[in-house]
C-alpha cells in the first residue's frame, strides 16, 4: 500500500483505507494532494469522512465545508454534485450530534432521509422509554453493500447514539447516510417535543 503514492480512485478509496487503518496523517496528506490535483470535492469529502471516523468532528466539519465550496477541475459531474450533497448532509448531521438527547425524545417512530451512494436513503427510528429501540432502513436505492443496511442500525442501537458509530468498510457512503438520517429523525422528534 505504501507503494501507491497517490489516490487515483474515483471516490477517494485510498484516503479512506489509510484512515480505516488508523493513519489519519497519511489519509489527510493524500486528500490534500488529490484536492491540489483538481478533485477537491472528492478529496475533502474523503478527508471529512476520515476525521469523522476518528471522532474529530470539528476537523470533519471543516473538510466537509471545503468539499461543499470546492470548484473541481476534474472528475465526473454527477460525482461532484453528489459529493457536495453528501458533504452538506454530513455538516447538518454533525451539527446535530451534540444536541441530541434520546431521553428527550417521546416514544414513537420517527423518519428522515439522507443522500447515500445511489440516491436517497430513508430510515425509521423507534424510541421507547428514552432509548433507541430500533433503526430500520425503510427505502433505499443501494445495489451493493447490504451489510451496512443492517450493521450500522445495530451499532446505533447498541451505542444508543449516532456519535462514534463506525462506517462499514467499503460502504462508507451508505453507513453515513444511515447515521445522518438517524440524527435528523431524532433531532426532528426533539424539536417537535420542544426538547431543543
C-alpha positions as CSV (number, residue, x, y, z in Angstrom):
1,X,0.0,0.0,0.0
2,X,2.8,2.4,0.8
3,X,4.0,1.9,-2.8
4,X,0.8,3.7,-4.1
5,X,1.8,7.3,-3.6
6,X,-1.4,9.0,-4.9
7,X,-5.1,8.3,-4.6
8,X,-6.3,7.9,-8.2
9,X,-9.6,6.4,-7.2
10,X,-13.0,7.8,-8.1
11,X,-14.3,8.2,-4.5
12,X,-11.1,8.6,-2.5
13,X,-10.9,4.9,-1.6
14,X,-7.2,5.1,-0.8
15,X,-7.7,8.0,1.5
16,X,-10.5,6.1,3.3
17,X,-8.3,3.0,3.5
18,X,-5.4,4.8,5.2
19,X,-8.0,6.3,7.7
20,X,-9.5,2.8,8.3
21,X,-6.0,1.6,9.2
22,X,-5.6,4.5,11.6
23,X,-3.0,6.5,9.7
24,X,-5.0,9.8,9.6
25,X,-2.0,11.9,8.8
26,X,-1.3,9.9,5.6
27,X,-5.0,9.9,4.7
28,X,-5.2,13.7,5.1
29,X,-2.0,14.2,3.2
30,X,-3.4,12.2,0.3
31,X,-6.6,14.2,0.4
32,X,-4.7,17.5,0.1
33,X,-2.7,16.1,-2.8
34,X,-5.9,14.9,-4.5
35,X,-7.5,18.3,-4.0
36,X,-4.5,20.0,-5.5
37,X,-4.7,17.7,-8.5
38,X,-8.2,19.1,-9.4
39,X,-10.6,16.9,-7.4
40,X,-11.2,18.8,-4.2
41,X,-14.8,17.8,-3.7
42,X,-14.0,14.1,-3.5
43,X,-10.7,14.7,-1.7
44,X,-12.2,16.9,1.1
45,X,-15.2,14.6,1.4
46,X,-12.9,11.7,2.0
47,X,-10.9,13.7,4.5
48,X,-14.1,14.7,6.3
49,X,-15.1,11.1,6.4
50,X,-11.6,10.2,7.8
51,X,-11.9,12.8,10.6
52,X,-15.4,11.8,11.4
53,X,-14.3,8.2,11.8
54,X,-11.6,9.4,14.2
55,X,-14.2,11.4,16.2
56,X,-12.5,14.6,15.1
57,X,-15.8,16.3,14.4
58,X,-14.6,19.9,14.2
59,X,-12.0,18.9,11.6
60,X,-14.6,16.8,9.8
61,X,-16.9,19.9,9.6
62,X,-14.0,22.0,8.2
63,X,-13.3,19.4,5.4
64,X,-17.0,19.0,4.6
65,X,-17.3,22.7,4.2
66,X,-14.3,22.7,1.9
67,X,-15.9,20.0,-0.1
68,X,-19.2,22.0,-0.3
69,X,-17.4,25.1,-1.6
70,X,-14.8,23.4,-3.9
71,X,-14.5,24.0,-7.6
72,X,-13.4,20.9,-9.4
73,X,-11.2,20.9,-12.5
74,X,-11.6,17.1,-12.9
75,X,-14.0,14.4,-12.0
76,X,-17.4,13.3,-13.2
77,X,-20.1,16.0,-12.9
78,X,-22.5,13.6,-11.2
79,X,-19.9,12.6,-8.6
80,X,-19.1,16.3,-7.8
81,X,-22.8,17.1,-7.4
82,X,-23.5,14.1,-5.2
83,X,-20.3,14.7,-3.2
84,X,-21.4,18.3,-2.4
85,X,-24.9,16.9,-1.4
86,X,-23.2,14.3,0.9
87,X,-20.9,17.0,2.4
88,X,-23.9,19.2,3.2
89,X,-25.8,16.3,4.7
90,X,-22.8,15.4,6.9
91,X,-22.4,19.0,8.0
92,X,-26.0,19.1,9.1
93,X,-25.8,15.8,10.9
94,X,-22.6,16.5,12.8
95,X,-24.1,19.8,13.9
96,X,-26.9,17.8,15.4
97,X,-24.7,15.3,17.2
98,X,-24.0,17.3,20.3
99,X,-27.6,18.5,20.8
100,X,-29.2,15.0,20.6
101,X,-30.5,13.6,23.8
102,X,-32.6,10.4,23.3
103,X,-34.0,10.8,26.8
104,X,-35.9,13.9,25.5
105,X,-37.4,12.1,22.5
106,X,-41.0,11.0,23.2
107,X,-42.0,7.4,22.5
108,X,-42.7,6.9,18.8
109,X,-41.4,6.2,15.4
110,X,-39.6,9.0,13.5
111,X,-38.5,9.1,9.9
112,X,-35.9,11.1,7.9
113,X,-33.7,10.6,4.9
114,X,-30.2,11.4,3.7
115,X,-28.2,11.0,0.5
116,X,-26.4,7.6,0.1
117,X,-24.3,6.3,-2.8
118,X,-27.1,5.6,-5.2
119,X,-29.7,8.2,-4.0
120,X,-31.9,9.0,-1.1
121,X,-32.0,6.5,1.9
122,X,-34.9,6.6,4.3
123,X,-34.8,5.4,8.0
124,X,-37.3,4.9,10.7
125,X,-36.1,5.3,14.3
126,X,-38.2,3.8,17.1
127,X,-37.8,5.3,20.5
128,X,-39.4,3.9,23.7
129,X,-38.6,4.9,27.3
130,X,-35.8,7.3,26.3
131,X,-34.0,4.6,24.4
132,X,-33.5,3.8,20.7
133,X,-35.3,0.5,20.3
134,X,-34.7,0.1,16.5
135,X,-33.4,1.8,13.4
136,X,-34.7,0.5,10.2
137,X,-33.8,1.4,6.6
138,X,-37.2,1.7,5.0
139,X,-36.3,2.7,1.5
140,X,-33.0,2.9,-0.5
141,X,-31.6,2.5,-4.0
142,X,-28.3,0.9,-2.9
143,X,-27.3,-2.0,-5.1
144,X,-24.4,-3.3,-3.0
145,X,-23.1,-3.1,0.5
146,X,-26.2,-4.6,2.1
147,X,-24.3,-5.3,5.3
148,X,-24.2,-1.6,6.0
149,X,-28.0,-1.6,5.9
150,X,-28.2,-3.9,8.9
151,X,-24.8,-3.4,10.7
152,X,-25.0,0.3,11.0
153,X,-28.5,0.4,12.6
154,X,-27.4,-2.4,15.0
155,X,-24.4,-0.2,16.0
156,X,-26.6,2.8,16.6
157,X,-29.0,0.8,18.8
158,X,-26.1,-0.8,20.7
159,X,-24.4,2.6,21.3
160,X,-27.7,4.5,21.8
161,X,-26.2,7.2,19.8
162,X,-25.1,8.2,16.3
163,X,-21.9,9.6,17.6
164,X,-18.9,7.3,17.5
165,X,-20.5,4.7,15.2
166,X,-18.0,3.5,12.6
167,X,-18.9,3.2,9.0
168,X,-18.9,-0.3,7.5
169,X,-15.7,-0.7,5.5
170,X,-16.4,-0.5,1.8
171,X,-19.8,1.1,2.4
172,X,-18.9,4.4,3.9
173,X,-21.5,6.4,1.9
174,X,-24.3,4.1,2.9
175,X,-23.3,4.0,6.6
176,X,-23.0,7.7,6.7
177,X,-26.4,8.2,5.1
178,X,-28.0,5.9,7.8
179,X,-26.2,7.9,10.6
180,X,-27.2,11.3,9.0
181,X,-30.8,10.3,8.6
182,X,-31.0,8.9,12.1
183,X,-29.6,12.1,13.5
184,X,-32.1,14.1,11.5
185,X,-35.0,11.9,12.7
186,X,-34.1,12.2,16.3
187,X,-33.4,15.9,16.1
188,X,-36.8,16.4,14.4
189,X,-38.5,14.5,17.2
190,X,-36.8,16.6,19.8
191,X,-37.8,19.8,18.1
192,X,-41.4,18.7,17.9
193,X,-41.3,17.8,21.6
194,X,-39.8,21.1,22.5
195,X,-36.6,19.4,23.7
196,X,-34.3,21.7,21.8
